[in-house]
Amino acid sequence: MNKTLFQYAVIFNPSEKQVKEEGLESKVIVELQTILAKDQSEVSMRAAMSIPEEYKDKLSQVQIVVRPF
């Protein structure tokens, strides 16, 4: 099966409470990555595995963005 070129990044979005009390802002926690994959679900799986350990307990605040070419 042919693979397709994708890019992905992972973003941390703080809660409203964290924004107000701690002054946190959204930030990229995994820089833009370019990979070959068979479909978007494979990309999402690989992106999820790349989430830094310190964010694994905050998955509800983590956003994976994927772009196919």
VOLODREN-390828 format. One record per residue (C-alpha): residue in three letters; x, y, z; residue number from 0. Coordinates in Angstrom, 1 decimal. Example, Ala and Ser with C-alpha at 12.3 -4.5 7.8 and 13.67 -1.06 7.14 Angstrom:
! VOLODREN-390828
+-----+--------+--------+--------+-----+
! res !      x !      y !      z !   n !
+-----+--------+--------+--------+-----+
! ALA !   12.3 !   -4.5 !    7.8 !   0 !
! SER !   13.7 !   -1.1 !    7.1 !   1 !
+-----+--------+--------+--------+-----+
! end
This chain:
! VOLODREN-390828
+-----+--------+--------+--------+-----+
! res !      x !      y !      z !   n !
+-----+--------+--------+--------+-----+
! MET !    0.0 !    0.0 !    0.0 !   0 !
! ASN !    1.3 !    3.5 !   -0.9 !   1 !
! LYS !    1.9 !    5.8 !    2.0 !   2 !
! THR !    0.8 !    9.5 !    2.1 !   3 !
! LEU !    2.7 !   12.5 !    3.4 !   4 !
! PHE !    1.3 !   14.0 !    6.6 !   5 !
! GLN !    2.3 !   16.6 !    9.1 !   6 !
! TYR !    1.2 !   16.7 !   12.7 !   7 !
! ALA !    1.8 !   18.8 !   15.8 !   8 !
! VAL !    0.6 !   18.5 !   19.4 !   9 !
! ILE !   -0.8 !   21.4 !   21.3 !  10 !
! PHE !   -1.4 !   21.9 !   25.1 !  11 !
! ASN !   -4.5 !   24.0 !   25.9 !  12 !
! PRO !   -4.7 !   25.1 !   29.6 !  13 !
! SER !   -8.0 !   25.2 !   31.4 !  14 !
! GLU !   -9.7 !   28.6 !   32.1 !  15 !
! LYS !   -8.7 !   28.2 !   35.7 !  16 !
! GLN !   -5.0 !   27.7 !   34.7 !  17 !
! VAL !   -5.2 !   30.7 !   32.5 !  18 !
! LYS !   -6.6 !   32.9 !   35.2 !  19 !
! GLU !   -4.6 !   31.6 !   38.2 !  20 !
! GLU !   -1.3 !   30.6 !   36.6 !  21 !
! GLY !   -1.3 !   32.8 !   33.5 !  22 !
! LEU !   -0.7 !   29.7 !   31.3 !  23 !
! GLU !   -1.2 !   30.0 !   27.5 !  24 !
! SER !   -1.7 !   27.4 !   24.8 !  25 !
! LYS !    1.6 !   26.1 !   23.5 !  26 !
! VAL !    3.0 !   23.6 !   21.0 !  27 !
! ILE !    4.4 !   20.6 !   22.9 !  28 !
! VAL !    5.5 !   18.6 !   19.9 !  29 !
! GLU !    6.8 !   20.7 !   17.0 !  30 !
! LEU !    5.6 !   20.1 !   13.5 !  31 !
! GLN !    6.6 !   16.6 !   12.3 !  32 !
! THR !    6.5 !   15.3 !    8.7 !  33 !
! ILE !    5.9 !   11.6 !    8.3 !  34 !
! LEU !    4.7 !    9.0 !    5.7 !  35 !
! ALA !    1.8 !    6.9 !    6.9 !  36 !
! LYS !   -1.0 !    4.8 !    5.4 !  37 !
! ASP !   -3.8 !    6.9 !    6.9 !  38 !
! GLN !   -4.8 !    9.6 !    9.3 !  39 !
! SER !   -5.4 !    7.1 !   12.2 !  40 !
! GLU !   -1.8 !    5.9 !   11.9 !  41 !
! VAL !   -0.6 !    9.5 !   12.2 !  42 !
! SER !   -2.8 !   10.1 !   15.2 !  43 !
! MET !   -1.5 !    7.0 !   16.9 !  44 !
! ARG !    2.2 !    8.1 !   16.3 !  45 !
! ALA !    1.4 !   11.6 !   17.4 !  46 !
! ALA !   -0.2 !   10.3 !   20.6 !  47 !
! MET !    2.9 !    8.2 !   21.3 !  48 !
! SER !    5.1 !   11.4 !   21.0 !  49 !
! ILE !    3.3 !   13.3 !   23.7 !  50 !
! PRO !    5.8 !   14.2 !   26.4 !  51 !
! GLU !    5.5 !   12.3 !   29.7 !  52 !
! GLU !    4.6 !   15.5 !   31.7 !  53 !
! TYR !    1.4 !   15.9 !   29.7 !  54 !
! LYS !    0.2 !   12.3 !   29.7 !  55 !
! ASP !   -1.9 !   13.0 !   32.8 !  56 !
! LYS !   -3.5 !   16.0 !   31.1 !  57 !
! LEU !   -4.7 !   14.3 !   27.9 !  58 !
! SER !   -8.1 !   16.2 !   28.0 !  59 !
! GLN !   -6.1 !   19.4 !   27.4 !  60 !
! VAL !   -3.9 !   18.0 !   24.6 !  61 !
! GLN !   -4.9 !   18.5 !   21.0 !  62 !
! ILE !   -3.4 !   16.6 !   18.1 !  63 !
! VAL !   -3.6 !   18.4 !   14.7 !  64 !
! VAL !   -3.0 !   16.5 !   11.5 !  65 !
! ARG !   -2.6 !   17.7 !    7.9 !  66 !
! PRO !   -2.5 !   15.4 !    4.9 !  67 !
! PHE !   -0.9 !   16.4 !    1.6 !  68 !
+-----+--------+--------+--------+-----+
! end
